[in-house]
Amino acid sequence: MNMKRSWDGYLEQQLKKPNVAKAFDEEKRVLRIGITLARQRKRKGLTQQEVARHMGTSAPQVSRTERRPERANVYTLMRYADVVGMKLNVNLIAKN
């Protein structure tokens, strides 16, 4: 069997479990932050080193922020967003 199909089938089965689906969705939302920052950095033609210089940090820290944004503090995310021409907007919404 094709490895991709095998993985897709496994993932489909796992996502039927409510706790797995919830964790998967949460992880996607977090990773989307880093992906968005990295894509915008590339659109602006900036390297991680250039972003780091503007932020007053190191290129490895910029890389970590892109890969694991949940470990970055809000100020780091705000500074990164500013460097690449974005604004960080965090919304807290009451649960029903």
CNS distance restraints for C-alpha pairs under 8 A (distance, minus, plus):
assign (resid   1 and name CA) (resid   5 and name CA) 7.20 0.50 0.50
assign (resid   1 and name CA) (resid   6 and name CA) 6.74 0.50 0.50
assign (resid   2 and name CA) (resid   6 and name CA) 6.19 0.50 0.50
assign (resid   3 and name CA) (resid   7 and name CA) 6.18 0.50 0.50
assign (resid   4 and name CA) (resid   8 and name CA) 6.01 0.50 0.50
assign (resid   5 and name CA) (resid   9 and name CA) 5.98 0.50 0.50
assign (resid   6 and name CA) (resid  10 and name CA) 6.22 0.50 0.50
assign (resid   7 and name CA) (resid  11 and name CA) 6.02 0.50 0.50
assign (resid   8 and name CA) (resid  12 and name CA) 6.03 0.50 0.50
assign (resid   9 and name CA) (resid  13 and name CA) 6.23 0.50 0.50
assign (resid  10 and name CA) (resid  14 and name CA) 6.18 0.50 0.50
assign (resid  11 and name CA) (resid  15 and name CA) 6.01 0.50 0.50
assign (resid  12 and name CA) (resid  16 and name CA) 6.67 0.50 0.50
assign (resid  13 and name CA) (resid  17 and name CA) 7.57 0.50 0.50
assign (resid  14 and name CA) (resid  20 and name CA) 6.41 0.50 0.50
assign (resid  14 and name CA) (resid  21 and name CA) 7.48 0.50 0.50
assign (resid  15 and name CA) (resid  20 and name CA) 5.72 0.50 0.50
assign (resid  15 and name CA) (resid  21 and name CA) 4.68 0.50 0.50
assign (resid  15 and name CA) (resid  24 and name CA) 7.85 0.50 0.50
assign (resid  16 and name CA) (resid  20 and name CA) 7.61 0.50 0.50
assign (resid  16 and name CA) (resid  21 and name CA) 6.73 0.50 0.50
assign (resid  17 and name CA) (resid  21 and name CA) 6.08 0.50 0.50
assign (resid  18 and name CA) (resid  22 and name CA) 6.08 0.50 0.50
assign (resid  19 and name CA) (resid  23 and name CA) 6.26 0.50 0.50
assign (resid  20 and name CA) (resid  24 and name CA) 6.00 0.50 0.50
assign (resid  21 and name CA) (resid  25 and name CA) 6.10 0.50 0.50
assign (resid  22 and name CA) (resid  26 and name CA) 6.23 0.50 0.50
assign (resid  23 and name CA) (resid  27 and name CA) 6.17 0.50 0.50
assign (resid  24 and name CA) (resid  28 and name CA) 6.23 0.50 0.50
assign (resid  25 and name CA) (resid  29 and name CA) 6.31 0.50 0.50
assign (resid  26 and name CA) (resid  30 and name CA) 6.40 0.50 0.50
assign (resid  27 and name CA) (resid  31 and name CA) 6.10 0.50 0.50
assign (resid  28 and name CA) (resid  32 and name CA) 5.99 0.50 0.50
assign (resid  29 and name CA) (resid  33 and name CA) 7.10 0.50 0.50
assign (resid  30 and name CA) (resid  34 and name CA) 7.46 0.50 0.50
assign (resid  30 and name CA) (resid  69 and name CA) 6.72 0.50 0.50
assign (resid  30 and name CA) (resid  70 and name CA) 6.29 0.50 0.50
assign (resid  31 and name CA) (resid  35 and name CA) 6.26 0.50 0.50
assign (resid  31 and name CA) (resid  67 and name CA) 7.37 0.50 0.50
assign (resid  31 and name CA) (resid  68 and name CA) 7.01 0.50 0.50
assign (resid  31 and name CA) (resid  69 and name CA) 6.73 0.50 0.50
assign (resid  31 and name CA) (resid  70 and name CA) 7.93 0.50 0.50
assign (resid  32 and name CA) (resid  36 and name CA) 5.91 0.50 0.50
assign (resid  33 and name CA) (resid  37 and name CA) 6.29 0.50 0.50
assign (resid  33 and name CA) (resid  66 and name CA) 7.68 0.50 0.50
assign (resid  33 and name CA) (resid  69 and name CA) 6.50 0.50 0.50
assign (resid  34 and name CA) (resid  38 and name CA) 6.14 0.50 0.50
assign (resid  34 and name CA) (resid  65 and name CA) 6.46 0.50 0.50
assign (resid  34 and name CA) (resid  66 and name CA) 4.04 0.50 0.50
assign (resid  34 and name CA) (resid  67 and name CA) 5.96 0.50 0.50
assign (resid  34 and name CA) (resid  68 and name CA) 6.88 0.50 0.50
assign (resid  34 and name CA) (resid  69 and name CA) 5.44 0.50 0.50
assign (resid  35 and name CA) (resid  39 and name CA) 6.06 0.50 0.50
assign (resid  35 and name CA) (resid  66 and name CA) 6.39 0.50 0.50
assign (resid  35 and name CA) (resid  67 and name CA) 7.76 0.50 0.50
assign (resid  36 and name CA) (resid  40 and name CA) 6.12 0.50 0.50
assign (resid  37 and name CA) (resid  41 and name CA) 6.08 0.50 0.50
assign (resid  37 and name CA) (resid  66 and name CA) 6.67 0.50 0.50
assign (resid  37 and name CA) (resid  80 and name CA) 7.56 0.50 0.50
assign (resid  37 and name CA) (resid  81 and name CA) 6.76 0.50 0.50
assign (resid  37 and name CA) (resid  84 and name CA) 7.54 0.50 0.50
assign (resid  38 and name CA) (resid  42 and name CA) 6.24 0.50 0.50
assign (resid  38 and name CA) (resid  66 and name CA) 6.08 0.50 0.50
assign (resid  39 and name CA) (resid  43 and name CA) 6.15 0.50 0.50
assign (resid  40 and name CA) (resid  44 and name CA) 6.19 0.50 0.50
assign (resid  40 and name CA) (resid  84 and name CA) 6.25 0.50 0.50
assign (resid  41 and name CA) (resid  45 and name CA) 6.38 0.50 0.50
assign (resid  41 and name CA) (resid  46 and name CA) 5.38 0.50 0.50
assign (resid  41 and name CA) (resid  47 and name CA) 7.14 0.50 0.50
assign (resid  41 and name CA) (resid  48 and name CA) 7.89 0.50 0.50
assign (resid  41 and name CA) (resid  51 and name CA) 7.81 0.50 0.50
assign (resid  41 and name CA) (resid  84 and name CA) 5.56 0.50 0.50
assign (resid  42 and name CA) (resid  46 and name CA) 5.73 0.50 0.50
assign (resid  42 and name CA) (resid  47 and name CA) 7.21 0.50 0.50
assign (resid  44 and name CA) (resid  84 and name CA) 6.76 0.50 0.50
assign (resid  46 and name CA) (resid  50 and name CA) 5.97 0.50 0.50
assign (resid  46 and name CA) (resid  51 and name CA) 6.62 0.50 0.50
assign (resid  47 and name CA) (resid  51 and name CA) 6.39 0.50 0.50
assign (resid  48 and name CA) (resid  52 and name CA) 6.03 0.50 0.50
assign (resid  48 and name CA) (resid  59 and name CA) 5.31 0.50 0.50
assign (resid  48 and name CA) (resid  62 and name CA) 6.04 0.50 0.50
assign (resid  48 and name CA) (resid  63 and name CA) 6.84 0.50 0.50
assign (resid  49 and name CA) (resid  53 and name CA) 6.18 0.50 0.50
assign (resid  49 and name CA) (resid  58 and name CA) 6.99 0.50 0.50
assign (resid  49 and name CA) (resid  59 and name CA) 4.73 0.50 0.50
assign (resid  49 and name CA) (resid  62 and name CA) 7.92 0.50 0.50
assign (resid  50 and name CA) (resid  54 and name CA) 6.40 0.50 0.50
assign (resid  50 and name CA) (resid  59 and name CA) 7.96 0.50 0.50
assign (resid  51 and name CA) (resid  55 and name CA) 6.16 0.50 0.50
assign (resid  51 and name CA) (resid  59 and name CA) 7.58 0.50 0.50
assign (resid  51 and name CA) (resid  62 and name CA) 7.28 0.50 0.50
assign (resid  51 and name CA) (resid  80 and name CA) 7.18 0.50 0.50
assign (resid  51 and name CA) (resid  83 and name CA) 6.52 0.50 0.50
assign (resid  51 and name CA) (resid  84 and name CA) 7.69 0.50 0.50
assign (resid  52 and name CA) (resid  56 and name CA) 5.86 0.50 0.50
assign (resid  52 and name CA) (resid  57 and name CA) 4.88 0.50 0.50
assign (resid  52 and name CA) (resid  58 and name CA) 5.07 0.50 0.50
assign (resid  52 and name CA) (resid  59 and name CA) 5.24 0.50 0.50
assign (resid  52 and name CA) (resid  61 and name CA) 7.61 0.50 0.50
assign (resid  52 and name CA) (resid  62 and name CA) 6.11 0.50 0.50
assign (resid  53 and name CA) (resid  57 and name CA) 6.20 0.50 0.50
assign (resid  53 and name CA) (resid  58 and name CA) 7.07 0.50 0.50
assign (resid  54 and name CA) (resid  83 and name CA) 6.64 0.50 0.50
assign (resid  55 and name CA) (resid  79 and name CA) 6.23 0.50 0.50
assign (resid  55 and name CA) (resid  80 and name CA) 6.67 0.50 0.50
assign (resid  55 and name CA) (resid  83 and name CA) 7.16 0.50 0.50
assign (resid  57 and name CA) (resid  61 and name CA) 6.73 0.50 0.50
assign (resid  57 and name CA) (resid  62 and name CA) 7.65 0.50 0.50
assign (resid  58 and name CA) (resid  62 and name CA) 6.55 0.50 0.50
assign (resid  59 and name CA) (resid  63 and name CA) 6.23 0.50 0.50
assign (resid  60 and name CA) (resid  64 and name CA) 6.17 0.50 0.50
assign (resid  61 and name CA) (resid  65 and name CA) 6.14 0.50 0.50
assign (resid  62 and name CA) (resid  66 and name CA) 6.33 0.50 0.50
assign (resid  63 and name CA) (resid  67 and name CA) 6.20 0.50 0.50
assign (resid  64 and name CA) (resid  68 and name CA) 5.60 0.50 0.50
assign (resid  64 and name CA) (resid  69 and name CA) 7.22 0.50 0.50
assign (resid  65 and name CA) (resid  69 and name CA) 4.69 0.50 0.50
assign (resid  65 and name CA) (resid  70 and name CA) 7.97 0.50 0.50
assign (resid  65 and name CA) (resid  71 and name CA) 7.29 0.50 0.50
assign (resid  65 and name CA) (resid  72 and name CA) 5.87 0.50 0.50
assign (resid  65 and name CA) (resid  77 and name CA) 7.71 0.50 0.50
assign (resid  68 and name CA) (resid  72 and name CA) 7.34 0.50 0.50
assign (resid  69 and name CA) (resid  77 and name CA) 7.78 0.50 0.50
assign (resid  72 and name CA) (resid  76 and name CA) 6.15 0.50 0.50
assign (resid  72 and name CA) (resid  77 and name CA) 6.67 0.50 0.50
assign (resid  73 and name CA) (resid  77 and name CA) 6.52 0.50 0.50
assign (resid  74 and name CA) (resid  78 and name CA) 6.10 0.50 0.50
assign (resid  75 and name CA) (resid  79 and name CA) 6.10 0.50 0.50
assign (resid  76 and name CA) (resid  80 and name CA) 6.08 0.50 0.50
assign (resid  77 and name CA) (resid  81 and name CA) 6.02 0.50 0.50
assign (resid  77 and name CA) (resid  88 and name CA) 6.99 0.50 0.50
assign (resid  78 and name CA) (resid  82 and name CA) 6.15 0.50 0.50
assign (resid  78 and name CA) (resid  87 and name CA) 6.75 0.50 0.50
assign (resid  78 and name CA) (resid  88 and name CA) 5.45 0.50 0.50
assign (resid  79 and name CA) (resid  83 and name CA) 6.29 0.50 0.50
assign (resid  80 and name CA) (resid  84 and name CA) 6.53 0.50 0.50
assign (resid  81 and name CA) (resid  85 and name CA) 6.20 0.50 0.50
assign (resid  81 and name CA) (resid  86 and name CA) 4.65 0.50 0.50
assign (resid  81 and name CA) (resid  87 and name CA) 5.47 0.50 0.50
assign (resid  81 and name CA) (resid  88 and name CA) 6.15 0.50 0.50
assign (resid  82 and name CA) (resid  86 and name CA) 5.22 0.50 0.50
assign (resid  82 and name CA) (resid  87 and name CA) 5.93 0.50 0.50
